Amino acid sequence: MIVDERMVTFIHSLETENSEILETIEKEALETFVPIIRKEMQSFLKVLLSIQKPLKILEVGTAVGFSALLMSEYAPEGCTITTIEKYEKRIPIARENFKRAGKEEVITLLEGDALEILKGLQESYDFIFMDAAKAQYIYYMPEVIRLLGKGGILVSDNVLQDGDIIESRFAVERRNRTIHSRMREYLYALKHEERLLTSIIPLGDGVAVSVKQ
Ligand SMILES: C[S@@+](CC[C@H](N)C(=O)[O-])C[C@H]1O[C@@H](n2cnc3c(N)ncnc32)[C@H](O)[C@@H]1O
């Protein structure tokens, strides 16, 4: 946890409930150990969507569809969401969840490896939410910048690696070292990419918000 645990508990205590379907899907996801966005990230996305009012959203990392459904509730009428997932066990659950929420027409699930799918996409998006394999973000970046429209927002979740990001490579567990070095590379690239303006925020597990200039 990168923020004081008591502070997180306090902020959580102020959160209001989501819609019934979101509450149900969140509960089911947590019970089955499916990783989904945390409460503070949920609020943050809602606020960003209310400011940006995107008509086209792209999400990398669907899991069981929780964040896609949350975004669909806070994006303006007429907004469509495309979301990418490669894990076969989660894909049918996500599809079923979109159906339960009556959002099959709004959310399109693309099945397969994110990098391959991103390379094949041609449309432009107003808002991209990156929430897949952290070590791959650096490879998704050129495609994501290509797909982001002018003034579009890129939100990259889990960028501070539970605080490990500030440690030296040797202080990080061996199995996390690849993510550690690639995430540092990604954050540097985001901050030094002249087409983007980026703010890195210690919220949840760390979030980077970038605007395409
Ligand atoms: C943190 S979960 C996404 C949670 C979801 N955004 C939510 O909050 O409801 C990350 C997901 O990315 C998927 N993923 C990881 N690597 C991927 C890849 N290369 N291509 C497509 N999906 C990938 C995983 O299978 C996992 O379900």
The ligand as an ORCA input file, in Angstrom:
! r2SCAN-3c Opt
* xyz 0 1
  C      -6.396     -5.812    -13.254
  S      -7.271     -6.824    -14.346
  C      -8.412     -5.720    -15.085
  C      -9.471     -5.258    -14.152
  C     -10.591     -4.464    -14.791
  N     -10.073     -3.335    -15.532
  C     -11.560     -3.969    -13.726
  O     -11.150     -3.108    -12.946
  O     -12.687     -4.474    -13.666
  C      -6.122     -7.046    -15.662
  C      -6.651     -7.921    -16.779
  O      -5.777     -7.780    -17.894
  C      -5.718     -9.012    -18.557
  N      -4.492     -9.073    -19.367
  C      -3.226     -9.182    -18.916
  N      -2.369     -9.219    -19.941
  C      -3.117     -9.102    -21.071
  C      -2.797     -9.082    -22.438
  N      -1.530     -9.160    -22.860
  N      -3.806     -8.960    -23.324
  C      -5.099     -8.854    -22.904
  N      -5.459     -8.874    -21.613
  C      -4.479     -9.001    -20.699
  C      -5.716    -10.042    -17.419
  O      -6.143    -11.299    -17.885
  C      -6.669     -9.396    -16.426
  O      -7.974     -9.933    -16.521
*
